[in-house]
Amino acid sequence: MKCALLHVALLGFAASALAAGTTIHFRDATDASGIRFVHSDGSSGHRYIVETVASGLGLIDYDGDGWPDIFFLSGAPFPGDPVPVRRPSCALYHNNRDGTFTDVTAASGAGLTNYCLGCAVADYDNDGHDDIFVTGFGSHHLLHNNGDGTFTDVTIKAGLAHACYGPSCVGGGCLFLDYDRDGFVDLYVGNYLDFDLAAFKPCARMNVPVYCNPRTYPPVPGRLFHNNGDGTFTDVSESSGIGNYKGYAMGVVSADFDGDGWPDIYVGNDVMENFLFHNKRDGTFEEIGVPAGVGFDQYGDPQGTMGANVGDYDGDGRFDILVTKYQDQVNTLYRNLGNLQFRDVTVETGTGADSRPLVTWGCGLVDFDNDGTREIFAAAGHLQDTVEQYDRTTTYLERSLLLQWRHGRYENISAECGPPLTDLRCSRGAVFGDLNNDGRMDIVLLNTRSRATVLLNETATTNHWISLKLVGTKSNRSAVGAFARVTAGGRAQVDEVRAGRGYQSAEDLRLHFGLGTHALIERLELRWPSGLTNVWTNLAADRVIRITEGQPPPSAR
């Protein structure tokens, strides 16, 4: 059977007959791309818990040419461990626009050699160039894009020297958002736990060495930094209420969950309840994860949440939440019911299909075949490298999952699509973006202790698409938080610009919509963080449209 999507109605989600029979197909383009990045988790046999959570990655158009470049994160040797001849570092690869990438790490100055875990990408100083924030073990870093192909570490200058709590702080996911809508992106930093290397004691299971449970170590609160608009940030963790909640933050994502125009923050916590910080519009947040229905799964159990992402899977105009997890749990989908209420619809939608034996990480709700309905992708790979010595139900290297909507629910189509989706890896971060600007969404995977993977989308389809590159003027330059509603063929789809999501990663800031058989966008509505709303009608599809806030109708680029 082909990887085809049969469209049916669910939960008020209008059925569609678009592109029936489309086969989703990816090609492993890693060798052809020229990307040679190999991740290091710094492991030397001690089994420090930090190794298990490394690392994410990011897409960034750092030179502004309209083609996504790739930023890979890497771990590093721990204090007292041998340092290899070639010290591991983060790596930046430039998109050559011909399917290949060039390693520009050395020339760019982006090759951080500290222990890096997660990243977020946005233009924090509104100078027209996207910058990078990186979380790590013991320190976090802000890399300022100088606009000439180079980056400068401005962590201290920006007032972020203490964004990590100290040498024992382990970072998690992070994101940029304009929580007060003043035209400058602020910074949320999710921290994982406090790991004192000097106090480390090894763990074992059935006499087999293993990485210790996160509960072995103290949880820590996340932190929120307000952008002062002059290149510096102020720590508002306590005054905002964010700093009152300790957790094991992993994947984090921001969205306007209640449609009031103000961004909220979802924090996926490992081994405890997840947080949902509702923006009170006065500089403070209220944590409502449990009453909102996203703190625990439908059985009232805490999840070992790894990744978190957002998308409108059912077409009702509200943003739903997808989370990945640890072994013996299932990937979970929370449906947004409105009024800050969610329901776990994992069972009826089939979202958890075949995920129970796996440990899943980077994830997304992405329309890979441009039919107007989002697939679910989840990267997989166990964190216990000795698991096969004591557990016959799983493996260290695992297959990622691709789920497609069929027969009224999501079904796992990975095996039907074959390699490279069925290849075994130990993945962590996953990002989605149109690497070659052909209108089809591609995937880049960061694989722990191994080479990265580039999956080029070569789905044969005549379906149409549109990609929106939004540029703020009164709003923040990256347009983070901007809301788009695209109507084609009488059907509306929505999305927002988000800077930091999935598993400790940063996706393409452009918004992508599959339009099925419709080559005309009947209506495009944009709501900017500044409060400005634009509406255009009868726009041609199959192009990237650059839209600048406050300017006349867009033109193709």
C-alpha positions in Angstrom: 0.0 0.0 0.0 1.2 3.5 -0.8 1.9 6.1 1.9 -1.4 7.7 0.8 -3.8 9.8 2.9 -7.5 9.0 3.0 -9.3 12.1 4.2 -12.3 11.7 6.5 -14.1 13.9 9.0 -13.0 14.0 12.6 -14.1 16.2 15.5 -15.6 18.7 13.1 -12.6 18.6 10.9 -13.9 18.9 7.3 -13.0 16.0 5.1 -11.0 16.8 2.0 -10.5 14.9 -1.3 -7.2 16.7 -2.0 -4.4 14.7 -3.6 -5.7 11.2 -2.9 -3.0 8.6 -3.6 0.0 10.9 -3.0 3.1 8.9 -1.9 5.4 10.5 0.7 9.0 9.8 -0.2 12.3 11.0 1.3 15.8 10.6 0.1 18.8 10.4 2.4 20.8 13.3 0.9 23.4 13.5 3.6 26.3 12.4 1.5 25.3 14.5 -1.5 24.8 17.5 0.7 28.4 17.7 1.8 27.4 17.8 5.5 30.0 15.9 7.5 29.0 17.0 11.0 29.4 14.2 13.7 27.8 14.8 17.1 29.6 14.1 20.4 28.0 13.7 23.7 31.3 13.8 25.5 30.9 10.3 26.9 33.9 8.5 28.2 32.1 5.7 30.1 31.0 7.6 33.2 27.4 7.8 32.0 26.7 11.3 33.2 23.0 12.2 32.6 23.9 15.2 30.5 25.0 12.9 27.8 21.6 11.4 27.3 19.9 14.7 26.4 22.4 16.1 23.8 21.5 17.8 21.5 19.2 19.9 19.3 19.9 21.8 16.1 18.6 24.8 14.2 17.7 26.2 10.8 18.8 29.8 10.3 19.0 32.0 7.3 22.1 33.7 8.7 23.0 35.5 5.5 19.5 36.6 4.6 19.6 35.0 1.1 16.3 33.2 1.5 17.8 29.8 1.8 17.9 27.9 5.2 21.3 27.2 6.6 21.9 24.6 9.4 23.4 25.0 12.9 24.4 21.8 14.6 24.9 21.6 18.4 27.5 19.3 20.0 28.5 18.2 23.5 32.1 18.4 24.7 34.5 16.5 27.0 33.7 16.7 30.7 36.2 18.2 33.2 38.9 15.6 33.9 38.2 13.6 30.8 40.7 13.3 27.9 40.3 15.9 25.2 40.4 14.6 21.7 42.9 16.0 19.1 40.0 17.6 17.3 37.8 19.1 20.0 34.0 18.8 19.3 32.2 22.0 18.5 28.9 23.4 17.2 28.9 23.7 13.4 27.4 26.1 10.9 26.7 24.9 7.3 25.9 27.4 4.6 23.3 26.5 2.0 24.8 26.7 -1.5 21.4 26.7 -3.1 22.3 23.7 -5.3 21.6 20.9 -2.8 25.0 21.2 -1.1 26.2 22.9 2.0 29.6 24.3 3.0 31.0 24.1 6.5 31.6 27.8 7.5 32.1 27.2 11.2 35.7 28.5 11.5 35.1 31.6 9.5 31.7 32.4 11.2 32.9 32.2 14.8 29.8 30.1 15.6 31.8 27.0 16.7 31.1 27.0 20.4 33.2 24.4 22.2 31.4 24.3 25.5 28.7 21.6 26.1 25.8 22.7 23.9 22.3 21.3 24.2 19.5 23.4 22.7 19.0 26.6 20.6 16.5 29.2 19.5 16.9 31.5 16.5 15.5 35.1 16.1 16.6 38.7 15.5 16.8 39.9 19.1 18.1 43.4 18.3 16.0 44.0 15.2 19.0 44.7 13.0 17.8 42.5 10.2 20.0 39.5 11.0 18.9 36.3 12.9 20.8 35.6 16.0 21.2 32.3 18.0 20.8 31.5 21.7 22.3 28.3 22.9 21.7 26.4 26.2 24.3 24.1 27.6 25.8 22.4 30.6 27.3 25.0 33.0 26.7 28.0 30.7 24.4 29.4 28.0 25.4 31.6 25.1 24.0 34.4 22.9 25.6 34.6 19.5 25.0 38.0 17.8 24.9 37.9 14.0 27.1 40.7 12.7 25.6 40.6 9.3 28.8 39.8 7.5 28.8 36.1 7.9 30.3 36.1 11.4 28.9 35.8 14.9 30.1 37.3 18.2 29.4 35.8 21.6 27.7 38.7 23.5 26.4 36.7 26.4 28.0 39.0 29.1 27.3 42.2 27.2 23.7 41.2 26.8 23.3 40.6 30.6 22.8 36.8 30.1 26.0 35.6 31.9 23.8 34.0 34.6 21.1 32.6 32.3 22.4 29.2 33.6 22.4 28.9 37.4 26.1 27.9 37.5 28.5 25.1 36.6 26.1 22.4 37.6 23.2 23.7 35.6 22.0 21.6 32.7 20.0 23.5 30.1 17.0 22.4 28.2 14.8 23.8 25.4 14.7 27.6 24.9 12.7 30.0 22.8 12.2 33.6 21.8 8.8 35.3 22.2 7.6 38.8 22.5 5.5 38.3 25.7 4.8 42.0 26.2 4.4 42.8 22.5 6.8 45.8 22.7 8.5 45.0 19.4 11.5 43.1 20.8 11.7 39.4 21.3 12.2 38.2 24.9 13.9 35.0 26.0 12.6 32.0 27.8 15.2 29.5 29.0 14.1 26.0 30.1 16.6 24.4 32.5 16.6 20.6 32.9 18.2 19.9 36.3 21.1 20.5 38.6 24.0 18.1 38.0 26.9 18.3 40.4 29.8 16.5 38.7 31.7 16.2 41.9 28.9 14.5 43.7 28.1 12.0 40.9 27.4 8.4 41.8 26.9 5.7 39.1 23.7 3.7 38.7 23.0 0.2 37.6 20.0 -2.0 36.6 20.2 -5.8 37.0 24.0 -5.2 37.5 24.2 -3.4 34.1 25.6 0.2 34.2 22.9 2.7 33.2 22.3 6.4 33.2 20.6 7.5 36.4 16.9 8.6 36.6 16.4 12.4 36.4 14.8 12.2 39.8 18.2 11.5 41.2 19.0 15.2 40.7 17.2 18.4 41.8 14.8 20.1 39.3 15.4 23.8 38.6 13.1 26.6 37.5 13.1 28.1 34.0 14.0 31.7 33.5 12.5 34.6 31.6 14.5 37.5 30.3 12.9 40.8 29.1 14.5 42.4 26.1 15.3 46.0 27.0 15.5 47.1 23.3 19.1 48.2 23.6 20.8 44.8 23.1 20.5 43.8 26.8 18.1 41.7 28.8 16.7 41.9 32.3 15.9 38.8 34.4 12.2 38.9 35.2 11.8 35.3 36.2 10.6 36.1 39.7 8.4 39.1 38.9 6.7 37.3 36.0 6.0 34.2 38.1 8.0 31.9 35.8 10.7 31.4 38.3 8.3 30.0 41.0 8.1 26.6 39.3 10.8 24.0 39.4 10.8 21.3 36.7 12.8 19.1 34.4 12.3 21.2 31.2 13.1 19.4 27.9 11.0 20.5 24.9 9.4 24.0 25.1 7.1 25.8 22.7 5.2 29.1 22.6 1.8 29.7 21.0 -1.3 31.8 21.5 -3.4 29.0 22.9 -6.5 31.0 23.8 -6.5 33.3 20.8 -6.2 36.5 22.8 -3.2 37.8 20.8 -0.7 37.2 23.6 1.8 34.3 23.5 1.7 31.6 26.2 4.4 29.0 27.0 4.2 25.2 27.2 7.0 23.4 29.0 7.4 19.7 28.6 8.9 18.3 31.8 10.6 15.0 32.2 9.2 12.6 34.9 6.7 15.1 36.3 3.7 17.2 35.2 4.1 19.6 32.3 3.6 23.3 32.7 1.4 25.7 30.7 2.2 29.3 31.5 -0.8 31.5 30.5 0.2 35.1 29.6 -1.8 37.5 31.8 -1.0 40.5 29.5 0.5 42.5 32.4 4.0 41.0 32.4 3.0 38.0 34.5 2.2 34.4 33.8 -0.1 31.9 35.5 0.8 28.2 35.5 -2.3 26.3 34.6 -1.0 23.0 33.2 -3.1 20.6 35.3 -6.5 22.5 35.2 -6.0 23.1 31.5 -5.6 19.3 30.9 -2.0 19.2 29.7 -0.2 18.6 33.0 -0.7 14.8 32.9 -1.9 12.3 30.3 -5.5 11.1 30.2 -4.7 8.5 32.9 -3.5 11.1 35.3 0.1 9.9 34.9 3.2 12.2 34.5 5.1 11.8 31.3 8.7 11.6 30.5 8.2 14.4 28.1 11.1 14.9 25.7 9.9 17.1 22.7 6.9 19.4 22.4 5.5 21.0 19.3 2.3 22.8 18.1 0.0 22.7 15.1 -3.7 22.7 14.2 -4.2 19.0 13.4 -8.0 19.1 13.1 -8.5 22.4 11.2 -10.6 24.1 13.9 -8.3 27.2 14.1 -6.8 26.4 17.5 -3.3 25.2 18.3 -3.0 21.6 19.6 0.0 20.2 21.4 2.1 17.1 20.4 4.6 15.7 22.9 7.1 12.8 22.7 8.2 10.7 25.6 10.2 7.9 27.3 9.9 4.1 26.7 6.6 2.4 27.8 4.7 5.6 27.3 3.2 6.8 24.0 3.4 10.0 22.0 0.5 12.2 23.1 -1.7 14.7 21.3 -3.6 17.3 23.3 -6.6 18.8 21.4 -7.3 22.4 22.1 -11.0 22.7 23.0 -10.8 26.5 23.4 -11.0 28.6 26.6 -7.6 27.1 27.7 -9.0 23.6 28.0 -7.3 20.6 26.3 -8.2 16.9 26.0 -5.8 14.0 25.5 -7.0 12.5 22.2 -4.1 10.1 21.8 -6.2 6.9 21.7 -9.0 8.1 19.4 -6.6 9.7 16.9 -4.0 6.9 17.0 -1.2 9.4 17.7 0.6 6.9 20.0 0.8 4.2 17.2 3.9 2.0 17.6 5.6 4.5 19.9 5.5 2.5 23.2 8.8 0.7 22.9 10.6 3.8 21.7 12.2 6.8 23.3 11.1 9.8 21.1 12.5 13.3 20.9 12.2 15.9 18.1 8.7 16.1 16.7 6.5 18.1 14.4 3.0 18.4 12.8 4.1 19.0 9.2 2.3 18.8 5.8 4.9 16.7 3.9 2.7 16.1 0.8 1.1 19.6 0.6 -2.5 18.2 0.7 -3.5 20.6 3.5 -3.4 18.0 6.3 -0.5 17.7 8.7 1.5 14.5 9.2 3.2 13.6 12.5 6.9 13.0 12.6 8.8 11.8 15.7 12.6 11.1 15.9 13.6 8.2 18.0 16.6 6.7 19.8 17.0 5.2 23.2 19.1 7.0 25.9 20.4 3.9 27.6 23.2 2.5 25.5 23.1 -0.7 27.5 19.4 -1.2 27.3 19.6 -4.4 25.2 21.6 -6.1 28.0 18.6 -6.0 30.4 15.5 -5.3 28.2 14.5 -7.4 25.2 11.5 -5.2 24.3 13.5 -2.4 22.8 16.9 -1.4 21.2 19.3 1.5 21.5 19.1 2.3 17.8 15.5 2.9 16.7 13.3 3.8 13.8 11.7 7.3 13.7 7.9 7.5 13.1 5.9 9.1 10.3 2.2 9.1 10.9 -0.5 10.0 8.4 -4.2 10.6 8.7 -6.2 7.6 7.4 -9.6 6.1 8.1 -10.4 8.7 10.7 -7.1 8.4 12.7 -3.3 8.6 12.4 -1.5 5.5 11.2 2.2 4.7 11.1 3.3 4.6 7.5 7.1 4.5 8.1 7.5 0.9 7.0 5.4 1.4 3.9 7.7 4.3 2.8 10.9 2.2 3.5 14.4 3.6 3.7 15.5 6.1 4.8 12.6 6.3 7.2 13.1 2.7 8.4 16.8 3.1 9.0 17.9 2.7 12.6 19.4 5.7 14.3 19.7 7.2 17.8 18.2 10.6 17.1 17.6 13.7 19.3 16.8 17.0 17.6 14.7 17.1 14.4 13.9 20.3 12.4 11.6 20.8 9.4 12.0 23.3 6.6 12.2 23.7 2.9 16.0 23.4 2.3 15.9 23.7 -1.5 12.8 26.0 -1.8 10.9 23.6 -3.9 7.8 23.8 -1.8 8.3 20.5 0.0 9.2 20.3 3.6 12.5 18.5 4.4 13.9 17.0 7.6 17.3 17.3 9.3 18.1 15.0 12.2 20.8 15.3 14.8 21.9 11.8 15.8 23.8 11.4 19.1 27.3 10.1 18.8 26.9 9.9 15.1 26.6 11.8 11.8 23.7 14.1 11.2 21.0 13.1 8.6 19.5 15.2 5.8 16.2 13.8 4.5 15.2 15.5 1.3 11.4 15.4 0.5 11.0 14.1 -3.0 7.3 13.4 -2.8 5.8 13.3 -6.3 2.8 15.5 -6.1 1.0 18.2 -8.1 -0.4 19.7 -4.9 0.1 23.4 -4.4 1.7 25.3 -1.5 2.6 28.7 -0.2 5.5 29.8 2.1 5.3 33.1 4.0 8.4 35.0 5.1 7.2 37.6 7.5 9.2 40.7 8.5 8.1 42.9 11.3 8.5 46.7 11.5 6.5 47.9 14.5 6.5 44.2 15.6 9.7 42.4 16.3 11.8 42.0 13.1 11.5 38.2 13.0 7.7 38.5 13.4 7.7 35.9 16.2 4.1 35.5 17.3 2.6 36.7 14.0 -0.6 34.7 13.2 -1.5 33.7 9.6 -4.8 32.3 8.3 -4.7 31.0 4.8 -8.0 30.1 2.9 -7.9 28.1 -0.3 -10.7 26.0 -1.8 -13.0 27.3 1.0 -10.8 25.7 3.7 -8.9 27.8 6.2 -5.5 26.8 7.8 -3.7 28.7 10.6 -0.2 28.9 11.9 2.2 31.2 13.9 5.8 32.2 13.7 7.7 30.4 16.5 11.3 30.6 17.5 12.3 27.5 19.4 10.3 24.3 19.5 10.4 20.5 19.2 13.3 19.0 21.1 15.7 21.8 22.0 15.6 23.0 18.3 14.8 25.9 16.0 12.8 25.3 12.8 12.5 27.4 9.7 10.9 30.8 10.7 8.9 30.8 7.4 5.3 29.5 7.5 4.5 26.7 5.1 1.0 25.7 4.0 0.0 22.9 1.7 -3.0 23.8 -0.5 -3.9 20.6 -2.2 -5.3 21.1 -5.7 -5.9 24.8 -5.2 -3.5 27.2 -7.0 -5.2 30.3 -5.7 -5.3 31.7 -2.1 -8.7 33.2 -1.8 -7.8 35.0 1.4 -4.7 35.6 3.5 -5.1 37.2 6.9 -2.1 38.3 9.0 -2.3 39.4 12.6 1.0 41.0 13.8 2.1 41.2 17.4 1.8 45.0 17.2 -2.0 44.5 16.7 -2.0 45.4 13.0 -4.1 43.1 10.8 -3.6 42.8 7.1 -5.9 40.9 4.6 -5.2 40.1 1.0 -7.2 38.2 -1.5 -6.6 36.2 -4.7 -2.9 35.4 -4.3 -1.1 33.0 -6.6 0.4 29.9 -4.9 3.6 27.9 -5.4 6.0 30.6 -4.2 7.7 32.1 -1.2 6.1 35.4 -0.4 8.0 38.0 1.6 5.6 40.2 3.6 6.8 43.3 5.5 4.5 44.6 8.1 2.6 47.8 7.1 3.6 47.6 3.4 1.4 47.1 0.3 0.3 43.6 -0.9 3.2 41.1 -1.1 5.3 40.1 -4.1 7.0 36.8 -4.8 10.6 36.2 -4.0 
